[in-house]
Amino acid sequence: MSSALPVPYVKINKDGLIQCMSQKAIELLPEHVKIIQDCFDGESHNKLAKYLFPFEGEKSFEANVNGKDNPFVLCDIHISWEGENAHVVFNPIGTHVKGLEEKLSELRLRLASTDFELFEKKEALEEAMKRLDELSGPFIPISEKMAFVPLFGDITESKMMTVTGNALKAAYEGQFEDIFFDLSATGEIDEPGVQKLSELFRMLHYMNGKPVSIIGIKPKHARQLHKLDVDWPVYYETSLKEVLLQQS
Amino acid sequence: MATSDVEKLAQLFLDGDHTEAMRFIKQQPNQSRMVLFKDLFTPAMYRIGELWENNEISVADEHLATGVCDFVLSRLFQVSAEKLSKNNKAMFLCLQGEQHYLGLKMINSLFEERDWETKYYGASLPLEYALKSALQWKPEVIGLSVSIVYNLPVLKNYVRTLAALPHKPTILIGGRLANKYDLEPYTNNQGIIINNLEQAENWLDEFEEKRIKV
């Protein structure tokens, strides 16, 4: 056997006695090691024992190897038998796991410094915010054919996403011809919010076959919408009162 | 506890599913920390060790499971900041180089449940830091944990140094090795060996009984 094999390699007999080893194995394993068991950490012996009798083909397993400089060198061990002898290759994988260990250690520190009471309050708050968003765009059926969605507060992306879910579900379940979005109680409108709202209007248009109507636009909104160059597929009406008068 | 429950928890840890693991623990009929630690958490982590021995999982899987178990323990058994009547103080640490900290964390949690004020240092705390902290904070109890034979030689030094502190703390020694080997030679008769969670609880009972008598 050439000792220049580029991996730690050991050849053993049935009794586990080492017959020869590669240069890399000499570098890895303890000095004057005679039997294969001595190459392994005590707690890996059970694992090793399962592979020390001849078998067909090759097998591999993970074990801690007794290194020259380090008592735990985690290795993938590949082993195959050829008659009376077994070929054992050690592939140290410690470096891959080391990165993982470091990440785990970071997480542990983070965990130690996390105030879970605060963390749970934050989660509860997020839940409340979501609920608030849901309540900020209620879908109100006025008649069989008409529904009314007042938008309360600022129009933000997260709020519009919540409103969209509820509105689509309600519009699908009912058979509404006219859906009115009321901006009378709306505060600020930002661009991502407008974007999401446009998507909602478009989706409702597809579902109903008719554009939705917007009412209660305040001068402030008109300016903002103009600035954002909004081209919503909608009808504009002045107020719910006007609409209801027209309908009756 | 049924084996299947242990297997299930071990699998949830290995899957990295902390949400389901927490739900599973919360559903247990007996919510005593002692029972959960003894009958579920500990055997589940031992089971994971067995799976590695059987070549069914890798060390990387074990690391993930450890992280998830740690998270679940932290999340479910946190200290309430509102309890004020703290009487006794205890600090817990693993010897330098020792990375197996989950058992220690559970012991720490049992002490907290009994209204002890604790400092939990977790994995690998060098003796000089332990000494500095113990000098300043003066805990009645210092709990040491060791799980790897290779880390044993330093145990003697830890015990001797910490037991010699002027306020004479009680040194408790635990960890997986306490269960497997006789650690007595390493303690200089200056420490109490705790083999498992139950012994820790018994020790606490006795300690508190003595307190009441005094």
Contacts between the chains, C-beta under 8 A, distances in Angstrom:
chain1	res1	chain2	res2	distance
A	42	B	149	6.5
A	43	B	149	8.0
A	46	B	53	5.8
A	47	B	53	5.4
A	47	B	55	6.8
A	50	B	55	7.9
A	61	B	55	4.6
A	62	B	52	7.2
A	62	B	55	7.2
A	62	B	58	5.5
A	62	B	59	6.1
A	71	B	150	4.9
A	72	B	150	7.4
A	74	B	59	5.7
A	96	B	60	7.6
A	97	B	59	5.4
A	97	B	60	6.0
A	97	B	63	7.1
A	100	B	60	5.7
A	100	B	63	5.3
A	101	B	63	6.5
A	101	B	99	7.8
A	104	B	63	5.3
A	104	B	66	6.9
A	104	B	67	5.1
A	105	B	123	7.6
A	107	B	67	5.7
A	107	B	70	7.9
A	107	B	71	7.9
A	108	B	67	7.5
A	108	B	70	6.3
A	108	B	101	7.9
A	108	B	122	6.6
A	108	B	123	7.2
A	111	B	70	6.2
A	111	B	71	6.3
A	111	B	74	5.1
A	112	B	74	7.9
A	112	B	120	7.7
A	112	B	122	6.7
A	114	B	74	7.2
A	116	B	74	6.6
A	116	B	75	6.0
A	116	B	78	4.4
A	117	B	78	7.0
A	117	B	80	7.6
A	117	B	81	6.4
